Amino acid sequence: MREPMRRAACEAAVELFLEDDSVAIVIAEISVDLFAPAFAHAPDRAINVGIMEQTMVGVAAGFALEGFRPVVHTIAPFLTERAHEQVKLDFGYQRLEGLFITTGASYDYSTSGMTHHCPGDVAAMSTVPGMRVLVPGAPAEVAALIRDWHTSGGLSYVRTSGVVNAEARDLAGGGLTLVRRGRDATVIAVGPMLDRVLFAVEEFDVTVLYATTVYPLDGKTLREHAAPSPDVVLVEPMYEGTTTHQVAGAFQDRAVRLLSVGVPREVVAGYGTVAELDVAVGLGEEALVRRIAGFLRTREGTPKTRVDI
């Protein structure tokens, strides 16, 4: 069975395809079964190019140049690393509209090794001019974000994952949603990290903000809802520090203590389930409790990280 967030994303894309003759779909042998209704309905604008990801992006750009609205789908490293140059030049440089949907990041293909791992996808895609980077945490959220792209247009990257939160949230327009108010710290949970963050801060009086749009991050909302405390914690399911510069940039006139938690920038060489890899890299629930609690309890001591702006 396909993971629920990937299924929701593909089904939402197919629904748009069936409703709107300007939508095109281009894939590279991934999730073929989920796009079957599109292939059957209009094979002239639903294309499976085979295992050629760079070609996939080029074909999608061709659709965009002809006035179509292309949706592209494959596994995260095959798009954001292997075909990154094509995304940058064919879409970013040409200022084209498109939607890129991936599956598998950061290490959902936990038994396939680094060829299928991609904790650097968000950092890579955020370098493409005009790209909006979306990291939903539940199937209903990804479907809503894809509908929003169809309404608002532009260039967007949607990162789906096998790990999901227990429930979907009603997302704020800027992609940073207030979940809880508190005074002692501001905690930002990105996408599927929300549930375990809420578990980790259960005993603390903190503000929790849920980020599903990570680039550009909604700095205005972050400032408006930030707790009075200078302590800020960022927990993201990609490389640690990916979003740190945007968080720091939101507090240009005040000093903050910033703890960034994410996938370590090192080789994930082990195998096993995704949950086992989470524990191995320090993103399990108990590890988050230790890191966040330790940080918040050192306010008067030496901070983990300090950003003075």
C-alpha positions in Angstrom: 0.0 0.0 0.0 1.3 3.5 -0.9 2.1 5.8 2.0 -1.0 8.0 2.7 0.6 11.4 2.0 2.0 10.3 -1.4 -1.3 8.8 -2.3 -3.2 12.0 -1.3 -0.8 14.1 -3.3 -1.1 12.0 -6.5 -4.8 11.8 -6.2 -5.1 15.6 -5.8 -2.9 16.1 -8.8 -5.1 13.7 -10.9 -8.2 15.4 -9.8 -6.9 18.7 -11.0 -5.8 17.0 -14.3 -9.3 15.7 -14.8 -10.9 19.1 -14.0 -8.6 21.4 -15.9 -7.3 20.8 -19.4 -4.3 23.1 -18.8 -2.8 20.7 -16.2 -0.2 18.3 -17.5 1.5 15.4 -15.6 5.0 14.2 -16.2 6.5 11.3 -14.2 9.5 9.0 -14.4 8.3 5.5 -13.6 7.4 6.4 -10.0 3.8 6.0 -8.7 2.6 5.0 -12.2 -0.5 3.2 -10.7 -1.6 6.3 -8.9 -1.6 8.3 -12.1 -3.4 5.7 -14.2 -6.7 7.7 -14.4 -4.7 10.6 -16.0 -3.0 8.4 -18.5 -6.4 6.9 -19.5 -8.2 10.2 -19.7 -5.7 12.3 -21.8 -2.5 10.6 -22.7 -1.4 13.6 -24.7 -0.7 15.6 -21.5 0.1 12.8 -19.1 3.6 11.5 -19.9 5.7 8.8 -18.3 9.2 9.4 -19.7 10.8 6.3 -18.1 13.8 6.4 -15.8 15.1 9.8 -17.1 14.5 12.4 -14.5 16.4 15.2 -16.3 14.3 14.5 -19.4 11.1 14.6 -17.1 11.9 18.1 -16.0 12.7 19.2 -19.6 9.4 17.8 -20.9 7.5 19.5 -18.1 9.2 22.8 -19.0 8.1 22.3 -22.6 4.5 21.9 -21.4 4.9 25.1 -19.3 6.3 27.1 -22.3 3.2 26.0 -24.3 0.8 27.4 -21.6 0.2 24.2 -19.6 0.6 23.9 -15.8 2.8 20.9 -15.3 2.9 18.6 -12.3 6.1 16.6 -11.9 6.6 13.6 -9.6 9.4 11.2 -8.6 11.5 10.2 -5.6 13.2 13.2 -3.8 16.9 12.6 -4.7 16.1 11.8 -8.3 14.5 15.3 -8.7 16.2 17.6 -6.2 19.8 16.3 -6.7 20.0 14.4 -10.0 17.8 16.9 -12.0 18.4 20.0 -9.9 20.2 21.8 -12.8 17.2 21.3 -15.1 14.8 22.6 -12.4 17.1 25.7 -11.9 17.5 26.4 -15.6 14.4 25.2 -17.2 12.0 26.5 -14.6 13.8 29.0 -12.4 15.7 30.8 -15.1 12.7 30.8 -17.5 10.3 32.0 -14.7 7.9 29.1 -15.5 5.1 27.8 -13.4 5.1 24.2 -12.1 4.5 21.9 -9.2 7.1 19.4 -8.1 5.9 16.6 -5.8 8.4 14.1 -4.3 8.3 11.1 -2.1 10.9 9.4 0.0 12.7 12.2 1.9 14.6 12.3 4.2 15.1 8.5 4.4 11.7 6.9 3.9 13.5 4.4 1.7 15.3 3.4 4.8 16.7 0.1 3.4 18.0 1.5 0.2 20.9 3.6 1.4 22.1 7.0 0.4 21.1 6.6 -3.3 17.5 7.0 -2.1 18.0 9.3 0.9 17.6 13.1 0.6 17.7 15.2 3.7 19.1 18.0 1.6 16.2 18.4 -0.7 14.6 21.4 0.9 17.9 23.3 1.0 18.6 22.5 -2.7 15.1 23.5 -4.0 15.1 26.7 -2.0 18.0 27.9 -4.2 15.8 27.9 -7.3 14.5 31.4 -8.0 10.8 31.8 -7.3 10.5 28.4 -5.7 8.1 27.9 -2.7 8.9 24.9 -0.6 6.1 23.1 1.2 6.5 20.4 3.9 3.0 19.2 4.9 2.5 16.8 7.8 -0.7 15.0 6.9 -2.5 13.7 3.8 -5.3 16.3 3.9 -2.8 19.1 4.2 -0.9 18.0 1.1 -4.1 17.9 -0.9 -5.1 21.4 0.3 -1.6 22.7 -0.6 -1.8 21.3 -4.1 -5.2 22.9 -4.5 -3.8 26.2 -3.3 -1.0 25.9 -5.9 -3.6 25.5 -8.6 -5.4 28.6 -7.4 -2.4 30.8 -6.8 0.0 29.6 -9.4 3.8 30.0 -9.4 6.5 27.4 -8.7 6.2 25.1 -5.8 8.0 22.0 -4.3 5.9 19.7 -2.2 7.8 17.2 0.0 5.7 14.2 1.0 6.8 11.7 3.6 5.8 8.3 5.0 5.7 9.8 8.5 2.6 11.7 9.2 1.0 13.5 12.1 -2.1 12.0 13.7 -4.4 14.7 12.5 -4.4 17.4 9.8 -4.5 21.1 10.8 -6.3 24.0 9.4 -3.3 25.8 7.9 -2.8 29.5 8.1 -2.4 31.3 4.8 1.3 32.0 5.2 2.2 28.5 6.1 3.0 29.1 9.8 0.1 28.0 12.0 -0.2 28.8 15.7 -0.9 25.5 17.6 -0.3 26.6 21.2 0.6 29.8 23.1 3.2 29.9 25.9 5.7 32.3 27.5 9.0 30.4 28.0 10.1 29.7 24.5 9.0 29.6 20.8 9.1 26.1 19.3 8.8 25.7 15.5 7.8 22.2 14.3 8.2 21.6 10.6 5.7 19.2 8.9 5.6 15.7 10.2 7.7 16.7 13.3 4.7 18.3 15.0 3.3 15.4 16.9 6.7 14.4 18.4 7.4 18.1 19.2 4.1 18.4 21.1 5.1 15.3 23.0 8.6 16.7 23.8 7.3 20.1 25.1 4.2 18.8 26.9 5.5 19.9 30.3 6.8 23.3 29.2 4.9 26.6 28.8 5.9 27.3 25.2 4.4 28.7 22.1 4.3 26.0 19.3 4.2 27.1 15.6 3.6 24.6 12.9 5.5 25.3 9.7 4.3 23.8 6.4 5.7 26.5 4.1 9.4 26.6 5.0 10.6 28.7 2.1 9.9 31.5 2.3 9.2 31.2 6.0 6.5 33.6 7.3 8.7 35.8 9.4 5.9 38.3 10.1 3.7 35.6 11.7 6.7 34.2 13.6 7.4 37.6 15.1 3.8 38.3 16.0 3.3 35.0 17.8 6.8 34.5 19.3 6.9 34.0 23.1 8.4 36.8 25.3 11.4 34.6 26.0 14.5 34.8 23.8 14.6 31.0 23.5 13.7 29.6 20.1 13.7 25.9 19.1 13.5 24.8 15.4 12.7 21.1 14.7 12.8 20.0 11.1 12.8 16.7 9.3 15.6 17.6 6.9 19.2 18.6 7.4 19.7 20.4 10.7 20.0 24.2 10.1 18.1 24.3 6.8 15.7 26.9 8.0 17.8 28.5 10.7 18.8 31.6 8.7 15.2 32.5 8.1 14.3 32.1 11.7 17.2 34.3 12.7 16.3 36.8 10.1 12.8 37.2 11.6 14.4 38.6 14.8 16.6 41.3 13.4 16.2 43.6 16.3 16.5 41.2 19.3 18.9 38.6 20.5 17.7 35.1 20.6 19.0 31.7 21.8 18.4 29.3 18.9 18.5 25.5 19.1 18.3 23.9 15.7 17.3 20.2 15.6 17.2 18.1 12.4 18.9 15.3 10.5 22.7 15.4 11.3 24.9 16.4 8.4 26.6 13.1 8.3 26.3 9.8 6.4 23.2 7.8 7.5 24.8 4.4 7.0 22.5 2.2 9.0 19.5 0.3 7.8 16.1 -0.5 9.3 12.8 1.1 9.6 12.2 4.8 9.4 11.5 4.9 13.1 14.8 3.1 13.8 16.7 5.7 11.7 14.9 8.5 13.5 16.2 7.1 16.8 19.7 6.6 15.3 20.0 10.2 14.1 18.5 11.8 17.3 15.0 12.6 16.0 13.1 10.1 18.2 10.7 11.3 20.8 13.0 10.6 23.8 15.9 12.3 22.1 13.8 15.4 21.4 12.7 15.5 25.0 16.3 15.5 26.2 17.6 18.1 23.7 14.7 20.5 24.1 14.5 20.2 27.8 18.3 20.5 28.2 18.3 23.7 26.1 15.4 25.4 27.9 16.9 24.6 31.3 20.2 26.3 30.4 18.9 29.8 30.0 21.2 31.2 32.6 24.1 28.9 31.6 25.9 28.4 28.3 23.4 28.2 25.5 23.5 25.5 22.8 23.5 28.1 20.1 23.3 31.8 20.2 22.4 34.2 17.5 22.8 37.9 18.2 21.3 40.2 15.6 
